[in-house]
Structure formats: structure tokens, C-alpha cells
Amino acid sequence: METRAKVNFEGNEEDAVELSFDAREAWSEYSLEDGTVLKLKNVISRVFRLLNKTKPDGSPVFILEGTAVVTSILPNAVIKVSQQVSGLGKEN
């Protein structure tokens, strides 16, 4: 269902419609050279389509609200280096 709204676009308040949606949010994984694996997922909470603006090719402009969720899987070697640098790995 579409709901009318006002959204900020390039510093101006623009007329828009908020669109309902279904989501299937997958993780993207990035393997770094030190063995760390970063996982990233964009979690979109709201989607708007501007009513009076289009891209140069005529396609609609969408505004998204959401957040990026990032997590990491660290190999033991990276954890040990991090602890040594921060002083957490020192024995008393």
C-alpha cells in the first residue's frame, strides 16, 4: 500500500510515496588477506519513491532508510595481535 510522505532529497523536501515491501536480506562476505571474514548486510526499513523527480533516463528516484549491519570472524592470529597491541594479552 502506498502512503504519501515528505522526504529530504538533495537538501529539499520532496513529495513521495512510501512503498510496502517484502525482503530477503542476504549477507555479503569479504575474506581479507589476514584471514578475517567481514559479513555485511543492508537492512532496509522504509522505501520511498519521489513523485516529482526522475533520473535523467526517466526512471524513478527511490529513497531508502535503513542501516548496514557488519560483523567479523577473526582468526586466532589476528585476535592475539589485537590483544598484544591493546595490552589485554599481558599476564599479571
Biopython code that builds the backbone (N, CA, C, O; Angstrom):
import numpy as np
from Bio.PDB.StructureBuilder import StructureBuilder

atoms = [
    (1, "MET", "N", (0.822, -1.170, 0.000)),
    (1, "MET", "CA", (0.000, 0.000, 0.000)),
    (1, "MET", "C", (0.879, 1.251, 0.000)),
    (1, "MET", "O", (1.860, 1.322, 0.740)),
    (2, "GLU", "N", (0.533, 2.219, -0.815)),
    (2, "GLU", "CA", (1.285, 3.460, -0.899)),
    (2, "GLU", "C", (0.752, 4.478, 0.094)),
    (2, "GLU", "O", (-0.460, 4.636, 0.243)),
    (3, "THR", "N", (1.664, 5.170, 0.778)),
    (3, "THR", "CA", (1.309, 6.237, 1.711)),
    (3, "THR", "C", (2.088, 7.487, 1.310)),
    (3, "THR", "O", (3.302, 7.425, 1.120)),
    (4, "ARG", "N", (1.409, 8.602, 1.183)),
    (4, "ARG", "CA", (2.089, 9.858, 0.832)),
    (4, "ARG", "C", (2.967, 10.315, 1.983)),
    (4, "ARG", "O", (2.634, 10.134, 3.154)),
    (5, "ALA", "N", (4.119, 10.925, 1.614)),
    (5, "ALA", "CA", (5.071, 11.392, 2.613)),
    (5, "ALA", "C", (5.888, 12.538, 2.033)),
    (5, "ALA", "O", (5.861, 12.785, 0.827)),
    (6, "LYS", "N", (6.609, 13.230, 2.895)),
    (6, "LYS", "CA", (7.596, 14.228, 2.505)),
    (6, "LYS", "C", (8.954, 13.668, 2.895)),
    (6, "LYS", "O", (9.129, 13.192, 4.017)),
    (7, "VAL", "N", (9.925, 13.719, 1.972)),
    (7, "VAL", "CA", (11.268, 13.226, 2.268)),
    (7, "VAL", "C", (12.295, 14.262, 1.839)),
    (7, "VAL", "O", (12.032, 15.095, 0.971)),
    (8, "ASN", "N", (13.470, 14.198, 2.459)),
    (8, "ASN", "CA", (14.566, 15.082, 2.107)),
    (8, "ASN", "C", (15.344, 14.475, 0.942)),
    (8, "ASN", "O", (15.792, 13.330, 1.015)),
    (9, "PHE", "N", (15.503, 15.248, -0.132)),
    (9, "PHE", "CA", (16.278, 14.801, -1.294)),
    (9, "PHE", "C", (17.114, 15.973, -1.771)),
    (9, "PHE", "O", (16.588, 16.998, -2.204)),
    (10, "GLU", "N", (18.432, 15.804, -1.685)),
    (10, "GLU", "CA", (19.380, 16.837, -2.114)),
    (10, "GLU", "C", (19.087, 18.181, -1.458)),
    (10, "GLU", "O", (19.158, 19.228, -2.101)),
    (11, "GLY", "N", (18.752, 18.135, -0.150)),
    (11, "GLY", "CA", (18.530, 19.352, 0.613)),
    (11, "GLY", "C", (17.148, 19.963, 0.480)),
    (11, "GLY", "O", (16.879, 21.007, 1.076)),
    (12, "ASN", "N", (16.270, 19.344, -0.280)),
    (12, "ASN", "CA", (14.913, 19.853, -0.463)),
    (12, "ASN", "C", (13.887, 18.846, 0.027)),
    (12, "ASN", "O", (14.104, 17.636, -0.041)),
    (13, "GLU", "N", (12.767, 19.357, 0.523)),
    (13, "GLU", "CA", (11.665, 18.488, 0.913)),
    (13, "GLU", "C", (10.852, 18.157, -0.335)),
    (13, "GLU", "O", (10.369, 19.051, -1.028)),
    (14, "GLU", "N", (10.708, 16.872, -0.610)),
    (14, "GLU", "CA", (10.041, 16.417, -1.836)),
    (14, "GLU", "C", (8.838, 15.543, -1.503)),
    (14, "GLU", "O", (8.824, 14.840, -0.493)),
    (15, "ASP", "N", (7.825, 15.599, -2.370)),
    (15, "ASP", "CA", (6.674, 14.714, -2.249)),
    (15, "ASP", "C", (7.080, 13.307, -2.670)),
    (15, "ASP", "O", (7.806, 13.120, -3.647)),
    (16, "ALA", "N", (6.604, 12.331, -1.921)),
    (16, "ALA", "CA", (6.953, 10.936, -2.194)),
    (16, "ALA", "C", (5.807, 10.038, -1.761)),
    (16, "ALA", "O", (4.865, 10.473, -1.099)),
    (17, "VAL", "N", (5.910, 8.790, -2.147)),
    (17, "VAL", "CA", (5.033, 7.760, -1.607)),
    (17, "VAL", "C", (5.909, 6.728, -0.918)),
    (17, "VAL", "O", (6.963, 6.343, -1.424)),
    (18, "GLU", "N", (5.447, 6.286, 0.252)),
    (18, "GLU", "CA", (6.140, 5.207, 0.943)),
    (18, "GLU", "C", (5.558, 3.899, 0.438)),
    (18, "GLU", "O", (4.340, 3.726, 0.396)),
    (19, "LEU", "N", (6.425, 2.990, 0.061)),
    (19, "LEU", "CA", (6.014, 1.713, -0.518)),
    (19, "LEU", "C", (6.235, 0.588, 0.482)),
    (19, "LEU", "O", (7.263, 0.548, 1.159)),
    (20, "SER", "N", (5.289, -0.311, 0.576)),
    (20, "SER", "CA", (5.493, -1.513, 1.391)),
    (20, "SER", "C", (6.332, -2.493, 0.578)),
    (20, "SER", "O", (6.382, -2.404, -0.649)),
    (21, "PHE", "N", (6.985, -3.418, 1.256)),
    (21, "PHE", "CA", (7.867, -4.353, 0.552)),
    (21, "PHE", "C", (8.070, -5.619, 1.366)),
    (21, "PHE", "O", (7.861, -5.640, 2.579)),
    (22, "ASP", "N", (8.477, -6.663, 0.679)),
    (22, "ASP", "CA", (8.947, -7.900, 1.296)),
    (22, "ASP", "C", (10.448, -7.948, 1.101)),
    (22, "ASP", "O", (10.962, -7.442, 0.104)),
    (23, "ALA", "N", (11.152, -8.547, 2.038)),
    (23, "ALA", "CA", (12.609, -8.555, 1.958)),
    (23, "ALA", "C", (13.172, -9.952, 2.161)),
    (23, "ALA", "O", (12.630, -10.768, 2.907)),
    (24, "ARG", "N", (14.260, -10.193, 1.481)),
    (24, "ARG", "CA", (15.095, -11.378, 1.703)),
    (24, "ARG", "C", (16.514, -10.826, 1.764)),
    (24, "ARG", "O", (17.143, -10.581, 0.735)),
    (25, "GLU", "N", (17.001, -10.635, 2.970)),
    (25, "GLU", "CA", (18.269, -9.949, 3.184)),
    (25, "GLU", "C", (19.382, -10.960, 3.388)),
    (25, "GLU", "O", (19.426, -11.671, 4.392)),
    (26, "ALA", "N", (20.267, -11.009, 2.427)),
    (26, "ALA", "CA", (21.392, -11.951, 2.485)),
    (26, "ALA", "C", (22.656, -11.223, 2.951)),
    (26, "ALA", "O", (22.772, -10.005, 2.821)),
    (27, "TRP", "N", (23.577, -11.979, 3.484)),
    (27, "TRP", "CA", (24.867, -11.442, 3.904)),
    (27, "TRP", "C", (25.830, -11.455, 2.719)),
    (27, "TRP", "O", (25.854, -12.411, 1.944)),
    (28, "SER", "N", (26.615, -10.404, 2.582)),
    (28, "SER", "CA", (27.760, -10.388, 1.674)),
    (28, "SER", "C", (28.980, -10.686, 2.532)),
    (28, "SER", "O", (29.103, -10.167, 3.641)),
    (29, "GLU", "N", (29.886, -11.524, 2.021)),
    (29, "GLU", "CA", (31.077, -11.883, 2.790)),
    (29, "GLU", "C", (32.321, -11.442, 2.054)),
    (29, "GLU", "O", (32.438, -11.599, 0.839)),
    (30, "TYR", "N", (33.262, -10.878, 2.824)),
    (30, "TYR", "CA", (34.529, -10.401, 2.286)),
    (30, "TYR", "C", (35.647, -11.073, 3.072)),
    (30, "TYR", "O", (35.752, -10.895, 4.285)),
    (31, "SER", "N", (36.490, -11.851, 2.378)),
    (31, "SER", "CA", (37.619, -12.524, 3.017)),
    (31, "SER", "C", (38.860, -11.660, 2.843)),
    (31, "SER", "O", (39.300, -11.414, 1.720)),
    (32, "LEU", "N", (39.420, -11.203, 3.954)),
    (32, "LEU", "CA", (40.592, -10.338, 3.918)),
    (32, "LEU", "C", (41.877, -11.161, 3.911)),
    (32, "LEU", "O", (41.873, -12.335, 4.281)),
    (33, "GLU", "N", (42.958, -10.545, 3.494)),
    (33, "GLU", "CA", (44.217, -11.275, 3.342)),
    (33, "GLU", "C", (44.771, -11.791, 4.667)),
    (33, "GLU", "O", (45.576, -12.723, 4.668)),
    (34, "ASP", "N", (44.353, -11.200, 5.813)),
    (34, "ASP", "CA", (44.838, -11.685, 7.112)),
    (34, "ASP", "C", (43.976, -12.817, 7.669)),
    (34, "ASP", "O", (44.194, -13.266, 8.794)),
    (35, "GLY", "N", (43.001, -13.279, 6.888)),
    (35, "GLY", "CA", (42.146, -14.370, 7.320)),
    (35, "GLY", "C", (40.835, -13.923, 7.952)),
    (35, "GLY", "O", (39.970, -14.753, 8.231)),
    (36, "THR", "N", (40.681, -12.638, 8.178)),
    (36, "THR", "CA", (39.436, -12.100, 8.725)),
    (36, "THR", "C", (38.329, -12.218, 7.686)),
    (36, "THR", "O", (38.558, -12.011, 6.494)),
    (37, "VAL", "N", (37.138, -12.549, 8.142)),
    (37, "VAL", "CA", (35.961, -12.551, 7.266)),
    (37, "VAL", "C", (35.017, -11.473, 7.771)),
    (37, "VAL", "O", (34.583, -11.508, 8.922)),
    (38, "LEU", "N", (34.700, -10.514, 6.906)),
    (38, "LEU", "CA", (33.717, -9.488, 7.219)),
    (38, "LEU", "C", (32.397, -9.874, 6.578)),
    (38, "LEU", "O", (32.355, -10.279, 5.416)),
    (39, "LYS", "N", (31.323, -9.747, 7.340)),
    (39, "LYS", "CA", (29.985, -10.013, 6.810)),
    (39, "LYS", "C", (29.196, -8.708, 6.878)),
    (39, "LYS", "O", (29.204, -8.016, 7.896)),
    (40, "LEU", "N", (28.514, -8.383, 5.775)),
    (40, "LEU", "CA", (27.757, -7.137, 5.670)),
    (40, "LEU", "C", (26.361, -7.435, 5.173)),
    (40, "LEU", "O", (26.163, -8.228, 4.252)),
    (41, "LYS", "N", (25.391, -6.780, 5.806)),
    (41, "LYS", "CA", (24.001, -6.917, 5.361)),
    (41, "LYS", "C", (23.342, -5.552, 5.484)),
    (41, "LYS", "O", (23.405, -4.926, 6.542)),
    (42, "ASN", "N", (22.711, -5.086, 4.415)),
    (42, "ASN", "CA", (21.913, -3.868, 4.465)),
    (42, "ASN", "C", (20.496, -4.241, 4.883)),
    (42, "ASN", "O", (19.857, -5.090, 4.261)),
    (43, "VAL", "N", (20.015, -3.601, 5.937)),
    (43, "VAL", "CA", (18.667, -3.852, 6.429)),
    (43, "VAL", "C", (17.849, -2.586, 6.143)),
    (43, "VAL", "O", (18.045, -1.553, 6.784)),
    (44, "ILE", "N", (16.945, -2.678, 5.191)),
    (44, "ILE", "CA", (16.135, -1.549, 4.772)),
    (44, "ILE", "C", (14.846, -1.539, 5.590)),
    (44, "ILE", "O", (14.168, -2.559, 5.705)),
    (45, "SER", "N", (14.513, -0.373, 6.159)),
    (45, "SER", "CA", (13.303, -0.274, 6.975)),
    (45, "SER", "C", (12.161, 0.459, 6.263)),
    (45, "SER", "O", (10.989, 0.190, 6.526)),
    (46, "ARG", "N", (12.507, 1.387, 5.359)),
    (46, "ARG", "CA", (11.467, 2.136, 4.637)),
    (46, "ARG", "C", (11.949, 2.421, 3.216)),
    (46, "ARG", "O", (13.141, 2.619, 2.983)),
    (47, "VAL", "N", (11.004, 2.440, 2.267)),
    (47, "VAL", "CA", (11.296, 2.735, 0.861)),
    (47, "VAL", "C", (10.324, 3.806, 0.386)),
    (47, "VAL", "O", (9.114, 3.697, 0.581)),
    (48, "PHE", "N", (10.873, 4.842, -0.241)),
    (48, "PHE", "CA", (10.067, 5.928, -0.788)),
    (48, "PHE", "C", (10.367, 6.093, -2.278)),
    (48, "PHE", "O", (11.503, 5.891, -2.707)),
    (49, "ARG", "N", (9.364, 6.456, -3.061)),
    (49, "ARG", "CA", (9.553, 6.824, -4.472)),
    (49, "ARG", "C", (9.140, 8.283, -4.612)),
    (49, "ARG", "O", (8.027, 8.653, -4.241)),
    (50, "LEU", "N", (10.032, 9.110, -5.145)),
    (50, "LEU", "CA", (9.715, 10.516, -5.334)),
    (50, "LEU", "C", (8.670, 10.668, -6.421)),
    (50, "LEU", "O", (8.692, 9.957, -7.427)),
    (51, "LEU", "N", (7.748, 11.607, -6.208)),
    (51, "LEU", "CA", (6.654, 11.800, -7.159)),
    (51, "LEU", "C", (7.002, 12.763, -8.282)),
    (51, "LEU", "O", (6.517, 12.604, -9.403)),
    (52, "ASN", "N", (7.830, 13.756, -8.002)),
    (52, "ASN", "CA", (8.076, 14.819, -8.984)),
    (52, "ASN", "C", (9.508, 14.859, -9.502)),
    (52, "ASN", "O", (9.904, 15.835, -10.139)),
    (53, "LYS", "N", (10.280, 13.828, -9.241)),
    (53, "LYS", "CA", (11.672, 13.770, -9.695)),
    (53, "LYS", "C", (11.923, 12.431, -10.374)),
    (53, "LYS", "O", (11.402, 11.397, -9.959)),
    (54, "THR", "N", (12.724, 12.473, -11.415)),
    (54, "THR", "CA", (13.176, 11.243, -12.076)),
    (54, "THR", "C", (14.657, 11.376, -12.391)),
    (54, "THR", "O", (15.208, 12.476, -12.371)),
    (55, "LYS", "N", (15.290, 10.262, -12.677)),
    (55, "LYS", "CA", (16.670, 10.265, -13.144)),
    (55, "LYS", "C", (16.695, 10.760, -14.584)),
    (55, "LYS", "O", (15.652, 10.810, -15.236)),
    (56, "PRO", "N", (17.868, 11.126, -15.090)),
    (56, "PRO", "CA", (17.942, 11.613, -16.469)),
    (56, "PRO", "C", (17.354, 10.655, -17.511)),
    (56, "PRO", "O", (16.873, 11.093, -18.556)),
    (57, "ASP", "N", (17.393, 9.362, -17.229)),
    (57, "ASP", "CA", (16.832, 8.397, -18.188)),
    (57, "ASP", "C", (15.325, 8.199, -18.009)),
    (57, "ASP", "O", (14.722, 7.383, -18.706)),
    (58, "GLY", "N", (14.707, 8.947, -17.071)),
    (58, "GLY", "CA", (13.267, 8.858, -16.847)),
    (58, "GLY", "C", (12.846, 7.851, -15.790)),
    (58, "GLY", "O", (11.664, 7.775, -15.454)),
    (59, "SER", "N", (13.781, 7.077, -15.258)),
    (59, "SER", "CA", (13.431, 6.088, -14.235)),
    (59, "SER", "C", (13.189, 6.789, -12.887)),
    (59, "SER", "O", (13.716, 7.876, -12.650)),
    (60, "PRO", "N", (12.397, 6.171, -12.013)),
    (60, "PRO", "CA", (12.051, 6.807, -10.744)),
    (60, "PRO", "C", (13.246, 6.908, -9.795)),
    (60, "PRO", "O", (14.217, 6.161, -9.911)),
    (61, "VAL", "N", (13.150, 7.844, -8.860)),
    (61, "VAL", "CA", (14.149, 8.006, -7.802)),
    (61, "VAL", "C", (13.578, 7.385, -6.533)),
    (61, "VAL", "O", (12.474, 7.727, -6.109)),
    (62, "PHE", "N", (14.327, 6.478, -5.935)),
    (62, "PHE", "CA", (13.921, 5.832, -4.689)),
    (62, "PHE", "C", (14.817, 6.328, -3.558)),
    (62, "PHE", "O", (16.023, 6.499, -3.739)),
    (63, "ILE", "N", (14.227, 6.554, -2.405)),
    (63, "ILE", "CA", (14.943, 6.921, -1.193)),
    (63, "ILE", "C", (14.766, 5.760, -0.215)),
    (63, "ILE", "O", (13.650, 5.293, 0.018)),
    (64, "LEU", "N", (15.878, 5.304, 0.351)),
    (64, "LEU", "CA", (15.848, 4.177, 1.282)),
    (64, "LEU", "C", (16.265, 4.631, 2.667)),
    (64, "LEU", "O", (17.178, 5.444, 2.813)),
    (65, "GLU", "N", (15.602, 4.110, 3.676)),
    (65, "GLU", "CA", (16.033, 4.276, 5.059)),
    (65, "GLU", "C", (16.417, 2.899, 5.574)),
    (65, "GLU", "O", (15.718, 1.913, 5.338)),
    (66, "GLY", "N", (17.523, 2.848, 6.273)),
    (66, "GLY", "CA", (17.958, 1.571, 6.813)),
    (66, "GLY", "C", (19.304, 1.697, 7.474)),
    (66, "GLY", "O", (19.770, 2.795, 7.782)),
    (67, "THR", "N", (19.917, 0.562, 7.685)),
    (67, "THR", "CA", (21.223, 0.532, 8.326)),
    (67, "THR", "C", (22.052, -0.600, 7.755)),
    (67, "THR", "O", (21.514, -1.578, 7.236)),
    (68, "ALA", "N", (23.357, -0.462, 7.854)),
    (68, "ALA", "CA", (24.269, -1.537, 7.457)),
    (68, "ALA", "C", (24.688, -2.284, 8.726)),
    (68, "ALA", "O", (25.118, -1.670, 9.703)),
    (69, "VAL", "N", (24.560, -3.584, 8.702)),
    (69, "VAL", "CA", (24.971, -4.430, 9.820)),
    (69, "VAL", "C", (26.270, -5.104, 9.418)),
    (69, "VAL", "O", (26.352, -5.734, 8.363)),
    (70, "VAL", "N", (27.290, -4.969, 10.269)),
    (70, "VAL", "CA", (28.599, -5.539, 9.964)),
    (70, "VAL", "C", (29.033, -6.417, 11.126)),
    (70, "VAL", "O", (28.919, -6.028, 12.289)),
    (71, "THR", "N", (29.525, -7.590, 10.806)),
    (71, "THR", "CA", (30.104, -8.473, 11.812)),
    (71, "THR", "C", (31.389, -9.047, 11.247)),
    (71, "THR", "O", (31.608, -9.019, 10.036)),
    (72, "SER", "N", (32.231, -9.563, 12.113)),
    (72, "SER", "CA", (33.508, -10.112, 11.640)),
    (72, "SER", "C", (33.804, -11.431, 12.329)),
    (72, "SER", "O", (33.396, -11.677, 13.465)),
    (73, "ILE", "N", (34.522, -12.261, 11.609)),
    (73, "ILE", "CA", (35.045, -13.519, 12.146)),
    (73, "ILE", "C", (36.562, -13.389, 12.062)),
    (73, "ILE", "O", (37.130, -13.300, 10.973)),
    (74, "LEU", "N", (37.207, -13.380, 13.223)),
    (74, "LEU", "CA", (38.651, -13.150, 13.275)),
    (74, "LEU", "C", (39.411, -14.450, 13.504)),
    (74, "LEU", "O", (39.022, -15.257, 14.349)),
    (75, "PRO", "N", (40.498, -14.658, 12.754)),
    (75, "PRO", "CA", (41.346, -15.812, 13.041)),
    (75, "PRO", "C", (42.121, -15.566, 14.334)),
    (75, "PRO", "O", (42.316, -14.416, 14.727)),
    (76, "ASN", "N", (42.561, -16.627, 14.995)),
    (76, "ASN", "CA", (43.281, -16.510, 16.264)),
    (76, "ASN", "C", (44.495, -15.604, 16.164)),
    (76, "ASN", "O", (44.790, -14.868, 17.105)),
    (77, "ALA", "N", (45.211, -15.642, 15.036)),
    (77, "ALA", "CA", (46.411, -14.818, 14.885)),
    (77, "ALA", "C", (46.065, -13.328, 14.969)),
    (77, "ALA", "O", (46.822, -12.555, 15.556)),
    (78, "VAL", "N", (44.965, -12.928, 14.407)),
    (78, "VAL", "CA", (44.550, -11.521, 14.454)),
    (78, "VAL", "C", (44.111, -11.149, 15.862)),
    (78, "VAL", "O", (44.398, -10.046, 16.327)),
    (79, "ILE", "N", (43.417, -12.055, 16.547)),
    (79, "ILE", "CA", (42.983, -11.797, 17.921)),
    (79, "ILE", "C", (44.195, -11.600, 18.817)),
    (79, "ILE", "O", (44.206, -10.682, 19.637)),
    (80, "LYS", "N", (45.221, -12.445, 18.679)),
    (80, "LYS", "CA", (46.428, -12.336, 19.503)),
    (80, "LYS", "C", (47.143, -11.023, 19.255)),
    (80, "LYS", "O", (47.586, -10.375, 20.203)),
    (81, "VAL", "N", (47.264, -10.617, 17.996)),
    (81, "VAL", "CA", (47.923, -9.345, 17.667)),
    (81, "VAL", "C", (47.138, -8.188, 18.270)),
    (81, "VAL", "O", (47.735, -7.264, 18.822)),
    (82, "SER", "N", (45.820, -8.218, 18.177)),
    (82, "SER", "CA", (44.978, -7.159, 18.741)),
    (82, "SER", "C", (45.147, -7.069, 20.256)),
    (82, "SER", "O", (45.221, -5.972, 20.809)),
    (83, "GLN", "N", (45.207, -8.206, 20.922)),
    (83, "GLN", "CA", (45.371, -8.215, 22.379)),
    (83, "GLN", "C", (46.736, -7.673, 22.771)),
    (83, "GLN", "O", (46.848, -6.947, 23.759)),
    (84, "GLN", "N", (47.778, -8.010, 22.016)),
    (84, "GLN", "CA", (49.122, -7.524, 22.317)),
    (84, "GLN", "C", (49.209, -6.013, 22.144)),
    (84, "GLN", "O", (49.826, -5.323, 22.956)),
    (85, "VAL", "N", (48.596, -5.508, 21.095)),
    (85, "VAL", "CA", (48.625, -4.067, 20.825)),
    (85, "VAL", "C", (47.884, -3.307, 21.913)),
    (85, "VAL", "O", (48.340, -2.245, 22.336)),
    (86, "SER", "N", (46.749, -3.826, 22.377)),
    (86, "SER", "CA", (45.934, -3.137, 23.371)),
    (86, "SER", "C", (46.392, -3.405, 24.810)),
    (86, "SER", "O", (45.932, -2.739, 25.737)),
    (87, "GLY", "N", (47.286, -4.365, 25.002)),
    (87, "GLY", "CA", (47.746, -4.708, 26.331)),
    (87, "GLY", "C", (46.868, -5.715, 27.038)),
    (87, "GLY", "O", (47.131, -6.047, 28.194)),
    (88, "LEU", "N", (45.831, -6.214, 26.380)),
    (88, "LEU", "CA", (44.923, -7.167, 27.020)),
    (88, "LEU", "C", (45.544, -8.548, 27.182)),
    (88, "LEU", "O", (45.103, -9.326, 28.027)),
    (89, "GLY", "N", (46.543, -8.857, 26.397)),
    (89, "GLY", "CA", (47.133, -10.186, 26.451)),
    (89, "GLY", "C", (48.238, -10.332, 27.458)),
    (89, "GLY", "O", (48.852, -11.395, 27.550)),
    (90, "LYS", "N", (48.516, -9.270, 28.236)),
    (90, "LYS", "CA", (49.604, -9.314, 29.219)),
    (90, "LYS", "C", (49.167, -10.079, 30.453)),
    (90, "LYS", "O", (48.038, -9.956, 30.928)),
    (91, "GLU", "N", (50.101, -10.870, 30.954)),
    (91, "GLU", "CA", (49.830, -11.586, 32.206)),
    (91, "GLU", "C", (50.309, -10.740, 33.369)),
    (91, "GLU", "O", (51.321, -10.048, 33.259)),
    (92, "ASN", "N", (49.587, -10.788, 34.488)),
    (92, "ASN", "CA", (49.956, -10.006, 35.662)),
    (92, "ASN", "C", (50.783, -10.819, 36.609)),
    (92, "ASN", "O", (51.188, -10.321, 37.659)),
]
sb = StructureBuilder()
sb.init_structure("model")
sb.init_model(0)
sb.init_chain("A")
sb.init_seg("    ")
for serial, (resi, resn, name, xyz) in enumerate(atoms, 1):
    if name == "N":
        sb.init_residue(resn, " ", resi, " ")
    sb.init_atom(name, np.array(xyz, "f"), 0.0, 1.0, " ", f" {name:<3s}", serial, name[0])
structure = sb.get_structure()
